Amino acid sequence: MLVRKPSLIFKKLIPGLAFLFPVIFLGIFEKPSFSEQKDPANKDDVFLYRGIGGTFICNSLSAGIEFPKAAGIASATYVQVLEGKHGGVVTDVSSEKLPRETLFRGAEFQVVTAAIQFCPDRVPEEVKKKVAKALEETSEKNKSTKKKKKKKKR
């Protein structure tokens, strides 16, 4: 006998697959919606991406990759995630989409400071000095801004 009778499992499986076929078939032709509203990045998101970027730099430095390359890749990845998942909006900074240049500056600062925290012995000294200077300048700006606000309230 050349033709076998279909098994019981096959008889039950075919009707189920026939039901799913239109759903699967139509799903293939559905266009992804890029206009969906994306949630802005919050503090937890930024903290996670900072940690991932810093860890990437530390692992790259351990593998012998030069610091500028490692920091560049980590920063670019951070920005791509912010743009792709959050539409380039970071709630602590703005309610609007941030320009790519601003995202890169912020991402670079975040991942480099994380690398300094996670693997300070591997980060070049000149980078640590630049970061320390930038943090000092930011601190001074914040102090002067607070003093101006206090004077205006009086």
C-alpha positions, -999 to 999 in steps of 0.1 A, spaced: 0 0 0 16 32 -11 -7 57 7 -10 55 45 -39 67 64 -32 99 83 -25 95 120 -49 108 147 -24 135 157 -21 147 121 -59 148 118 -61 171 149 -31 192 140 -42 203 105 -75 220 115 -55 240 142 -29 250 117 -55 259 91 -70 283 117 -37 299 124 -27 302 87 -47 334 80 -33 351 112 3 342 103 -1 350 66 -17 384 73 9 392 100 37 389 75 23 417 54 15 440 83 38 470 82 55 480 114 42 512 129 71 536 135 47 564 145 38 547 178 44 569 208 76 557 227 81 561 264 108 586 273 139 572 291 135 576 328 162 574 356 161 536 357 166 534 319 195 558 320 211 540 349 209 507 331 223 520 298 251 538 318 260 505 335 260 485 303 281 511 285 306 513 313 309 475 315 314 474 277 343 498 280 359 479 309 355 446 290 369 461 258 399 476 276 406 441 291 405 427 256 431 452 244 408 475 225 419 512 227 399 535 250 387 559 222 372 530 202 356 513 232 341 546 244 329 555 209 311 522 204 296 523 239 284 559 233 270 551 199 251 521 212 237 541 241 224 568 216 209 542 193 190 526 222 178 561 234 166 569 199 151 535 190 134 526 223 127 561 237 125 584 206 155 604 218 136 617 248 151 616 283 127 628 310 154 643 333 167 665 305 137 675 283 102 665 273 112 669 237 134 648 214 171 657 220 194 664 191 218 636 183 248 657 192 234 663 227 226 626 231 262 617 221 277 641 246 255 629 274 260 592 265 298 596 263 299 613 297 277 586 312 296 556 299 330 571 307 321 580 342 307 545 347 340 530 334 360 552 358 338 538 386 339 502 375 375 499 363 395 530 373 429 512 368 421 506 331 409 541 322 437 564 309 448 591 334 442 620 309 406 609 306 401 608 343 416 643 346 392 656 319 362 641 336 373 654 370 376 689 355 342 687 338 326 675 370 342 704 389 330 730 363 295 715 364 295 717 402 306 754 401 279 762 375 253 746 397 264 765 428 263 798 409 229 791 395 215 782 429 229 815 443 213 835 415 179 818 422 182 826 459 189 863 452 159 865 429 136 851 456 145 878 481 
